[in-house]
Amino acid sequence: MLDFEEIAKAAKIMKFMSESEGMSTEEKFLKLFISSLKPEQKKNAEIITKYIEFESMAKRYKGSISIQNKSEKNWQKDMINDLKNNFDGKRKLKLDMVLKLIELNEIIEKI
């Protein structure tokens, strides 16, 4: 028979799986795995997970990204703008923040 802690863990996993639409199976697994790590182990695992998420997103929207026709100087901004057009809500806001950081970096480099 399962104790309360085991039932709570199973419920957490089921809730996460139902709320994580659009994620690949490996992304879901990694997120669940990371949640059980000690804080000092999480940093590297989270970095690897972000890379996998980005790679997965790039594969999903491969046909929507048209950076090859853009100037080499601003290819990062062009790619993010192309990706941004495929999202709404929080994801779009996050990509806007990345664009602002790139622009801030360009300003700092000019100073």
N, C-alpha and C positions, 0 to 999 in steps of 0.2 A: 504494500500500500504506500502511496506517495504521501510525504509530509507536506506541510504548508509551504515551505521554502521551495521544494521541487515543483509544486503546482504553480507557484508564483513565477518561477523561471519559465516554465512551459507557456504560461499565459503571456508573459512578456515577449517571448519568441513569436507566438501566434499573432499578437497585436502588431509587432514590427513587420512580420511578413505580409499582413493584410494592408498595412499602410505604406508599403514601399513599392508602389507601382512604378514602372519604368526602370527599375534597377535590375541589373542582371543577377543571376543566381550567385555568381562569385562576389559581387558587390554586397549582396545581402549577407552572405556568409561572413565576409570580412568585417562588416559592421557589427554583427553579433559577436564575432571573435574578439574584436577590439574592446567591446563593452565589458568583457571579462578580464582584461589585462590589468596589471598593476600600473599606476600612473607613470612610473619611470620607463615602462615598456611601450606605452601608448604612442609616443611621439613618432618613432620610426614606422610603426604600423599604420598610423594615420597618414603619413606622407605617402607610403606605398599605396594605400587605399585611394587617396586623392588622384594619384597617377592613373590607377586602374579606372577610376570613374571618368577621368578626362579622356582616356583612350577609348573607353566604351562609348562616351558621348560623341567623340569624333567619328567613330564607326557608324553610329546611328544616323548622324546628319552629314555623312560624307558627301552626298550629292548637293547639299545646301551651301557648302563652303566654296567660295569662288576666289580664294586668295591668289591663285596662280595668275589671275588677270590684273592684279593690283601691283602697285609699285613696291619694290623690295624694301624701301625705307620704312614704310608703315604696315608691313604685312601682319604684325601681331594685332594692331588695332583693327585692321580690315577683317581679319579672321574673327575676332571677337564681335565686331558689328554684325557680320554675317550670321554668327551663332545666335546673337541676341534676338534677331528677327524671328527665330524659331521658338522663343520662350515667352512666357509672361510671368507675372507675379514675382516671387522671391528670386527665381533664377535670373530673370531679366535684371532685377535690381543688383544682384551680385555681379553680373557681367558689367553693368554700368559702373560699379565701384572699381572693378579691375581697370576699366578704361580710364577712369579718373586717376588711378594710381600711375598708370603709364604716362598720362599727360603731366602729372606732377613730377615724375622722374625726368621727363624731357625738359621741363622748366628748370629743374635743379641742375641738370647737366649743362644748360646754357649759361648758368650764372658763373 
